[in-house]
Amino acid sequence: MKRVAAIVWPVMLLLVLVAAWEGAVRVFELPRYVLPAPSRIAVAFASHFPSLLHHASVTLAEIVLGLAIGGVTGFALAIAVFYSRDLE
């Protein structure tokens, strides 16, 4: 039962906060560029999903490539420092 409560309460809090956000935007008639409603964000996310997915995959590839280059460079420098008296 504690496991269920540990999941349900945070989800309920999230739903209440999102509902309050949506309500505040509608009641106070805030401009979209100041604070968009969660419903508008969801619609924009769904309508631009293919583009977002493409850009996310490019970003992920750049992250992996950068980590690989950094790892290989760091390993090579570590070996060089270990075996070279001048670099040590």
DSSP file (Angstrom, degrees, kcal/mol; ACC not computed):
  #  RESIDUE AA STRUCTURE BP1 BP2  ACC     N-H-->O    O-->H-N    N-H-->O    O-->H-N    TCO  KAPPA ALPHA  PHI   PSI    X-CA   Y-CA   Z-CA
    1    1 A M     >        0   0    0      0, 0.0     4,-2.2     0, 0.0     5,-0.2   0.000 360.0 360.0 360.0 -35.1    0.0    0.0    0.0
    2    2 A K  H  >  +     0   0    0      1,-0.2     4,-2.2     2,-0.2     5,-0.1   0.856 360.0  56.0 -66.3 -33.3    2.9    2.4    0.7
    3    3 A R  H  > S+     0   0    0      2,-0.2     4,-0.9     1,-0.2    -1,-0.2   0.918 108.0  47.3 -63.1 -42.9    4.2    1.8   -2.8
    4    4 A V  H >> S+     0   0    0      1,-0.2     4,-3.2     2,-0.2     3,-0.7   0.918 112.7  48.7 -64.7 -43.6    0.9    2.9   -4.3
    5    5 A A  H 3X S+     0   0    0     -4,-2.2     4,-1.9     1,-0.2    -1,-0.2   0.854 105.5  58.6 -65.0 -34.5    0.8    6.0   -2.1
    6    6 A A  H 3< S+     0   0    0     -4,-2.2    -1,-0.2     1,-0.2    -2,-0.2   0.741 116.9  34.1 -67.7 -21.7    4.4    6.8   -3.0
    7    7 A I  H <X S+     0   0    0     -4,-0.9     4,-1.6    -3,-0.7    -2,-0.2   0.821 116.9  51.8 -96.5 -42.0    3.3    7.0   -6.6
    8    8 A V  H  X S+     0   0    0     -4,-3.2     4,-2.8     1,-0.2     5,-0.2   0.914 105.3  53.3 -67.5 -44.9   -0.2    8.3   -6.3
    9    9 A W  H  X S+     0   0    0     -4,-1.9     4,-2.5     1,-0.2    -1,-0.2   0.921 110.4  45.2 -62.7 -46.5    0.5   11.4   -4.2
   10   10 A P  H  > S+     0   0    0      0, 0.0     4,-2.4     0, 0.0    -1,-0.2   0.906 114.8  49.4 -62.9 -38.2    3.2   12.8   -6.4
   11   11 A V  H  X S+     0   0    0     -4,-1.6     4,-2.4     2,-0.2    -2,-0.2   0.914 111.5  48.9 -65.7 -41.9    1.1   12.2   -9.5
   12   12 A M  H  X S+     0   0    0     -4,-2.8     4,-2.5     2,-0.2    -1,-0.2   0.911 110.9  50.4 -63.0 -42.1   -1.9   13.9   -7.8
   13   13 A L  H  X S+     0   0    0     -4,-2.5     4,-2.6    -5,-0.2    -2,-0.2   0.918 110.3  50.0 -61.7 -43.6    0.2   16.9   -6.8
   14   14 A L  H  X S+     0   0    0     -4,-2.4     4,-2.5     1,-0.2     5,-0.2   0.924 111.3  48.5 -60.4 -45.3    1.5   17.2  -10.4
   15   15 A L  H  X S+     0   0    0     -4,-2.4     4,-2.4     1,-0.2    -2,-0.2   0.896 111.7  49.4 -63.4 -40.4   -2.0   17.1  -11.8
   16   16 A V  H  X S+     0   0    0     -4,-2.5     4,-2.5     2,-0.2    -2,-0.2   0.918 112.0  48.5 -65.0 -42.9   -3.2   19.7   -9.3
   17   17 A L  H  X S+     0   0    0     -4,-2.6     4,-2.3     2,-0.2    -2,-0.2   0.907 112.8  47.2 -64.7 -41.7   -0.3   22.0  -10.1
   18   18 A V  H  X S+     0   0    0     -4,-2.5     4,-2.6     2,-0.2    -1,-0.2   0.903 112.8  49.6 -66.4 -40.3   -0.9   21.7  -13.9
   19   19 A A  H  X S+     0   0    0     -4,-2.4     4,-2.7    -5,-0.2    -2,-0.2   0.899 111.3  49.1 -64.6 -39.8   -4.6   22.3  -13.4
   20   20 A A  H  X S+     0   0    0     -4,-2.5     4,-2.8     2,-0.2    -2,-0.2   0.902 111.3  50.3 -65.2 -40.2   -3.8   25.4  -11.3
   21   21 A W  H  X S+     0   0    0     -4,-2.3     4,-2.3     2,-0.2    -2,-0.2   0.942 112.4  46.3 -60.8 -49.5   -1.4   26.6  -14.0
   22   22 A E  H  X S+     0   0    0     -4,-2.6     4,-2.0     1,-0.2    -2,-0.2   0.922 114.5  48.3 -60.2 -45.3   -4.1   26.1  -16.7
   23   23 A G  H  X S+     0   0    0     -4,-2.7     4,-3.0     1,-0.2     5,-0.3   0.902 110.3  50.6 -63.9 -41.5   -6.7   27.8  -14.5
   24   24 A A  H  X S+     0   0    0     -4,-2.8     4,-2.3     1,-0.2     6,-0.2   0.899 109.8  50.6 -64.5 -40.1   -4.5   30.8  -13.7
   25   25 A V  H  <>S+     0   0    0     -4,-2.3     5,-1.4    -5,-0.2     4,-0.5   0.909 116.3  41.6 -64.4 -40.9   -3.6   31.3  -17.4
   26   26 A R  H  <5S+     0   0    0     -4,-2.0     3,-0.2    -5,-0.2    -2,-0.2   0.906 116.7  46.5 -74.1 -41.5   -7.3   31.3  -18.3
   27   27 A V  H  <5S+     0   0    0     -4,-3.0    -2,-0.2     1,-0.2    -3,-0.2   0.932 120.7  37.1 -67.7 -45.5   -8.6   33.3  -15.4
   28   28 A F  T  <5S-     0   0    0     -4,-2.3    -1,-0.2    -5,-0.3    -2,-0.2   0.460 101.8-133.7 -87.9  -0.7   -6.0   36.1  -15.6
   29   29 A E  T   5 -     0   0    0     -4,-0.5    -3,-0.2    -3,-0.2    -4,-0.1   0.908  32.1-169.9  48.8  52.0   -5.9   35.9  -19.5
   30   30 A L      < -     0   0    0     -5,-1.4    -1,-0.2    -6,-0.2     7,-0.1  -0.469  26.5-104.7 -71.2 140.0   -2.2   35.9  -19.6
   31   31 A P    >>  -     0   0    0      0, 0.0     4,-2.1     0, 0.0     3,-1.1  -0.313  25.5-119.3 -63.8 150.1   -0.7   36.4  -23.1
   32   32 A R  T 34 S+     0   0    0      1,-0.3    -2,-0.1     2,-0.2    -7,-0.0   0.851 112.8  54.9 -58.6 -36.7    0.8   33.3  -24.7
   33   33 A Y  T 34 S+     0   0    0      2,-0.2    -1,-0.3     1,-0.2    -3,-0.0   0.686 110.2  46.8 -75.7 -16.1    4.2   34.7  -24.9
   34   34 A V  T <4 S-     0   0    0     -3,-1.1    -2,-0.2     1,-0.2    -1,-0.2   0.920 137.6 -12.8 -85.9 -54.1    4.3   35.4  -21.1
   35   35 A L  S  < S-     0   0    0     -4,-2.1    -1,-0.2   -10,-0.1    -2,-0.2  -0.775  70.4-151.2-151.7 101.0    3.0   32.1  -19.9
   36   36 A P        -     0   0    0      0, 0.0    -4,-0.1     0, 0.0   -11,-0.1  -0.415  27.1-108.1 -73.3 150.7    1.4   29.6  -22.2
   37   37 A A     >  -     0   0    0      1,-0.1     4,-2.1    -7,-0.1     3,-0.3  -0.430  24.3-117.3 -73.1 150.4   -1.2   27.2  -20.9
   38   38 A P  H  > S+     0   0    0      0, 0.0     4,-2.4     0, 0.0     5,-0.2   0.846 116.0  57.8 -57.2 -33.3   -0.2   23.5  -20.5
   39   39 A S  H  > S+     0   0    0      2,-0.2     4,-2.1     1,-0.2     5,-0.1   0.904 106.6  47.4 -65.5 -39.8   -2.8   22.6  -23.1
   40   40 A R  H  > S+     0   0    0     -3,-0.3     4,-2.6     2,-0.2    -1,-0.2   0.882 110.9  51.9 -66.6 -37.9   -1.2   24.9  -25.7
   41   41 A I  H  X S+     0   0    0     -4,-2.1     4,-2.6     2,-0.2    -2,-0.2   0.917 110.0  49.0 -63.9 -42.7    2.2   23.4  -24.9
   42   42 A A  H  X S+     0   0    0     -4,-2.4     4,-2.5     2,-0.2    -2,-0.2   0.902 112.1  48.2 -64.3 -41.2    0.9   19.9  -25.4
   43   43 A V  H  X S+     0   0    0     -4,-2.1     4,-2.5     2,-0.2    -2,-0.2   0.926 113.5  47.0 -65.0 -44.3   -0.7   20.9  -28.7
   44   44 A A  H  X S+     0   0    0     -4,-2.6     4,-1.9     2,-0.2    -2,-0.2   0.903 112.5  50.5 -64.3 -40.7    2.5   22.5  -29.9
   45   45 A F  H  < S+     0   0    0     -4,-2.6     4,-0.2    -5,-0.2    -2,-0.2   0.923 113.0  45.7 -62.1 -44.6    4.5   19.5  -28.8
   46   46 A A  H >< S+     0   0    0     -4,-2.5     3,-0.7     1,-0.2    -2,-0.2   0.890 114.3  47.4 -67.6 -39.1    2.2   17.1  -30.6
   47   47 A S  H 3< S+     0   0    0     -4,-2.5    -1,-0.2     1,-0.2    -2,-0.2   0.790 120.2  37.7 -75.6 -26.1    2.1   19.1  -33.8
   48   48 A H  T 3X S+     0   0    0     -4,-1.9     4,-2.6    -5,-0.2     3,-0.2   0.215  82.5 114.7-105.4  14.2    5.9   19.6  -33.9
   49   49 A F  H <> S+     0   0    0     -3,-0.7     4,-2.9    -4,-0.2     5,-0.2   0.878  72.4  52.4 -58.0 -44.5    6.9   16.2  -32.6
   50   50 A P  H  > S+     0   0    0      0, 0.0     4,-2.1     0, 0.0    -1,-0.2   0.922 113.5  44.8 -59.7 -41.3    8.6   14.9  -35.8
   51   51 A S  H  > S+     0   0    0     -3,-0.2     4,-2.5     2,-0.2     5,-0.2   0.918 114.2  49.1 -66.5 -43.0   10.8   18.0  -35.9
   52   52 A L  H  X S+     0   0    0     -4,-2.6     4,-2.4     1,-0.2    -1,-0.2   0.895 110.5  51.1 -62.7 -40.0   11.5   17.8  -32.2
   53   53 A L  H  X S+     0   0    0     -4,-2.9     4,-2.1    -5,-0.2    -1,-0.2   0.905 110.2  49.5 -64.4 -41.9   12.4   14.1  -32.5
   54   54 A H  H  X S+     0   0    0     -4,-2.1     4,-2.1    -5,-0.2    -2,-0.2   0.950 113.9  44.6 -61.3 -49.7   14.8   14.8  -35.4
   55   55 A H  H  X S+     0   0    0     -4,-2.5     4,-2.4     1,-0.2    -2,-0.2   0.853 111.5  53.6 -66.8 -34.0   16.6   17.6  -33.5
   56   56 A A  H  X S+     0   0    0     -4,-2.4     4,-2.5    -5,-0.2    -1,-0.2   0.890 108.4  49.9 -65.9 -38.7   16.7   15.5  -30.3
   57   57 A S  H  X S+     0   0    0     -4,-2.1     4,-2.2     2,-0.2    -2,-0.2   0.892 110.8  49.2 -68.4 -37.6   18.3   12.6  -32.2
   58   58 A V  H  X S+     0   0    0     -4,-2.1     4,-2.2     2,-0.2    -2,-0.2   0.926 112.5  48.4 -64.1 -44.1   20.9   15.0  -33.7
   59   59 A T  H  X S+     0   0    0     -4,-2.4     4,-2.3     1,-0.2    -2,-0.2   0.904 110.8  50.6 -62.9 -42.1   21.6   16.4  -30.2
   60   60 A L  H  X S+     0   0    0     -4,-2.5     4,-2.6     2,-0.2    -1,-0.2   0.904 109.4  50.7 -62.8 -41.5   22.0   12.9  -28.8
   61   61 A A  H  X S+     0   0    0     -4,-2.2     4,-2.6     1,-0.2    -1,-0.2   0.899 110.2  50.0 -63.0 -39.9   24.4   12.0  -31.5
   62   62 A E  H  X S+     0   0    0     -4,-2.2     4,-2.6     2,-0.2    -2,-0.2   0.890 110.6  50.0 -65.1 -38.9   26.5   15.1  -30.8
   63   63 A I  H  X S+     0   0    0     -4,-2.3     4,-2.6     2,-0.2    -2,-0.2   0.941 112.8  45.7 -63.8 -47.6   26.5   14.2  -27.1
   64   64 A V  H  X S+     0   0    0     -4,-2.6     4,-2.4     2,-0.2    -2,-0.2   0.919 114.5  48.2 -63.5 -43.7   27.6   10.7  -27.7
   65   65 A L  H  X S+     0   0    0     -4,-2.6     4,-2.8     2,-0.2     5,-0.2   0.920 112.1  49.3 -63.0 -43.5   30.3   11.8  -30.2
   66   66 A G  H  X S+     0   0    0     -4,-2.6     4,-2.6     1,-0.2    -2,-0.2   0.909 112.1  47.8 -62.3 -43.0   31.6   14.5  -27.8
   67   67 A L  H  X S+     0   0    0     -4,-2.6     4,-2.6     2,-0.2    -1,-0.2   0.897 112.6  49.5 -64.6 -39.5   31.8   12.0  -24.9
   68   68 A A  H  X S+     0   0    0     -4,-2.4     4,-2.7     2,-0.2     5,-0.2   0.937 112.7  46.2 -64.9 -46.4   33.6    9.5  -27.2
   69   69 A I  H  X S+     0   0    0     -4,-2.8     4,-2.7     1,-0.2     5,-0.2   0.924 114.7  48.1 -62.1 -44.3   36.1   12.1  -28.4
   70   70 A G  H  X S+     0   0    0     -4,-2.6     4,-2.7    -5,-0.2    -2,-0.2   0.899 112.7  48.5 -63.1 -41.0   36.7   13.3  -24.8
   71   71 A G  H  X S+     0   0    0     -4,-2.6     4,-2.5     2,-0.2    -2,-0.2   0.928 114.0  44.9 -65.2 -45.7   37.1    9.8  -23.5
   72   72 A V  H  X S+     0   0    0     -4,-2.7     4,-2.6     2,-0.2    -2,-0.2   0.922 115.8  47.5 -64.8 -43.7   39.5    8.8  -26.2
   73   73 A T  H  X S+     0   0    0     -4,-2.7     4,-2.6    -5,-0.2     5,-0.2   0.928 113.4  47.9 -63.3 -45.3   41.5   12.0  -25.8
   74   74 A G  H  X S+     0   0    0     -4,-2.7     4,-2.3    -5,-0.2    -2,-0.2   0.903 112.6  48.7 -62.0 -41.9   41.6   11.7  -22.0
   75   75 A F  H  X S+     0   0    0     -4,-2.5     4,-2.4     2,-0.2    -2,-0.2   0.920 111.9  49.0 -64.2 -44.1   42.7    8.1  -22.2
   76   76 A A  H  X S+     0   0    0     -4,-2.6     4,-2.4     1,-0.2    -2,-0.2   0.909 112.7  47.8 -63.6 -41.9   45.4    8.9  -24.7
   77   77 A L  H  X S+     0   0    0     -4,-2.6     4,-2.7     2,-0.2     5,-0.2   0.885 110.2  52.4 -66.4 -37.9   46.7   11.8  -22.6
   78   78 A A  H  X S+     0   0    0     -4,-2.3     4,-2.3     2,-0.2    -2,-0.2   0.920 111.2  46.4 -63.2 -43.5   46.6    9.6  -19.5
   79   79 A I  H  X S+     0   0    0     -4,-2.4     4,-2.3     2,-0.2    -2,-0.2   0.921 112.9  50.5 -63.5 -43.4   48.8    7.0  -21.2
   80   80 A A  H  X S+     0   0    0     -4,-2.4     4,-1.3     1,-0.2     7,-0.2   0.919 112.7  45.5 -62.5 -43.7   51.1    9.7  -22.5
   81   81 A V  H  < S+     0   0    0     -4,-2.7    -1,-0.2     1,-0.2    -2,-0.2   0.883 112.6  52.2 -66.4 -37.8   51.5   11.2  -19.0
   82   82 A F  H  < S+     0   0    0     -4,-2.3    -2,-0.2    -5,-0.2    -1,-0.2   0.901 118.4  34.3 -65.9 -41.1   52.0    7.8  -17.5
   83   83 A Y  H  < S+     0   0    0     -4,-2.3     2,-0.6    -5,-0.1    -1,-0.2   0.530 106.3  76.8 -94.9  -6.5   54.8    6.7  -19.9
   84   84 A S     X  -     0   0    0     -4,-1.3     4,-1.6    -5,-0.2    -1,-0.0  -0.913  55.2-164.1-112.7 123.0   56.5   10.1  -20.5
   85   85 A R  T  4 S+     0   0    0     -2,-0.6    -1,-0.2     1,-0.2    -4,-0.0   0.872  93.6  54.9 -66.2 -36.6   58.8   11.6  -17.9
   86   86 A D  T  4 S+     0   0    0      1,-0.2    -1,-0.2     2,-0.2    -5,-0.1   0.902 111.7  42.0 -66.1 -41.5   58.6   15.0  -19.6
   87   87 A L  T  4        0   0    0      1,-0.2    -1,-0.2    -7,-0.2    -2,-0.2   0.791 360.0 360.0 -76.0 -27.5   54.8   15.1  -19.4
   88   88 A E     <        0   0    0     -4,-1.6    -1,-0.2    -8,-0.2    -2,-0.2   0.513 360.0 360.0 -65.3 360.0   54.7   13.8  -15.9
